[in-house]
Amino acid sequence: MQPLHARYPFFDAAREAVGELGASVPELAASGDPAVERGRERVERALTEGTTAPAEPGRWSDEAELLSYPVARVLVSLLSEEKAVEKYATAEAATAAARFAEDVTGDDDGLRSTTDASVSLPRILDEFDLADSVREERLAGADRNRSSGATDRDWYRVGVEQYLLLTGDWGEGWRLVNRELADGEVRIRRGELYGADGEGLLVEAVRRRVAEGLPFDLGDDRRTALEEALDDPLSALRDLLGERVAVGGIDAVLPSLFPECIDELLTRAESEELDDTESFALLSFLAAIGLDADGAAAFCAETTLGERQVRYAVERLGENRGAQYPPPSCETLSAYGICTNQNGHRERADHPLVLYRERLRETEPAERVDWREREPAQS
């Protein structure tokens, strides 16, 4: 196997490398292989943080990293949660997008970094059968009939058929009517190809590949055997899912009632960038209390969170995409230093949504002024 296989375990070559190693998931579990613990972490971070990158870079060997991918796919299937599958696939895609952008540096060779685990743009496009559909845009004056020449790496041209297949119902900004279209190609920015803000063509290509075939169609006997072999990591993930509270029924945006840990995140976001875990906690809370993508983008307009990042996250966290998960519990957030039991709020409730719902119930209807009904600012 190669380091590249560990970095991109959903590549076809990585799948072949797994087969060459010849280790089944039950065998990995029985031997206590580190790939099982890494697989559990992979799923846990997907569900709680929106990423599958290791919490401690460098902790796992390339082999453990590669084998953790099939372990994670089995664990997700055993959870029997459609929402978990969607959340997991989205997290794998977001992690891959960040790595794609990191690898394709735009150096003189134009297309890749220098590590053994890096990948070039042509290699990525070929992996997803996009080599004939995506190209760098020629700079003005360059000879379009030549096989080489000056290009503008900030812009790309995508065949309209592949563009439509990948973008689907992404929203107004992706509709063809709002795009430059010429000679059967759609013009897109670099970030829209790589998914710098979470939404992009390559992100979607990865998400679809990861989600393909999940959850596995396991017969009763095989499911029982796998559940027994993976009892410890599976129990830990089920306990994590057990933290969830009912999201339905909350449709009120009253910032003055936000739990202290969420309010602190919002305040910090106004002056500094949040990390992935912090962003997930804040945006999942906003999605859970009723803000749609437009509302969340407006609500976060004065923060360091990018509009595209906010829209992408809320659309995928919202019920309309069938993948809604509430923010993590205060116990989970405390493990990441986000919730420090500010003002002792955990004495009343150990989950942001539970506390918020209680505060809503205690507030007189006449005093509930929803942020969405605020008076427009005077110019």
Secondary structure, DSSP 8 states (H G I E B T S, - for coil): --HHHHH-TTSHHHHHHHHHHT--HHHHHHTT-HHHHHHHHHHHHHHHHS--S-SSTTSS-HHHHHHHHHHHHHHHHHHT-HHHHHHHHHHHHHHHHHHHHHH----TTSS--SSTT---HHHHHHHTT-TTTEEEEE-TT--TTSSS--EEEEEEEEEHHHHHHHHTT--GGGSGGGS-EETTEEEEEHHHHHTTTS--HHHHHHHHHHHTT-S----HHHHHHHHHHTHHHHHHHHHHHTT----TT-----GGGS-HHHHHHHHHHTTS---HHHHHHHHHHHHHTT--HHHHHHHTTTSSS-HHHHHHHHHHHSGGGT-------HHHHHHTTS---GGGGGGT-SSHHHHHHHHHHHS-GGG---GGG------
